[in-house]
Amino acid sequence: MTIFFLKRPPNRNVRRFGAYDKGPMESRVRYTDAVARTAEFLGWSWAYWQFDSDFILWDMKQDKWVEPILHALIPAKNVSTSRLSCLDAMPSLLAFYYQLRRT
């Protein structure tokens, strides 16, 4: 058992990412989708930053989800090809990944 745990790669997690609610929705959706899909592609878990404040996922005033952000995080089975794919974001996110591995 000890050898298994020593050889097992460390868990990676993209913690607290989000897109500020003052930015354009299109940009927020593309960024959110790119980070979540890239993390999943790399086998990492992720956590979205804030539920109901500056990086809003739940609109407290209207008592409903912010649908574009929700769908960027949890896409439908038939994902639109107009979204930024994880491959478009790979160069910068892979550079980040390799920097993490060095530390």
Buried (B, 14 or more C-beta within 10 A) or exposed (E): EEEEEEEEEEEBEBEEBBBEBEEEEEEBBBBBBBBBBBBEBBEBEBEBBBEEEEBBBBBEEEEEBBEBBBBBBEBEEEEEEEBBBBEBBBEEBEEEBEEEEEE
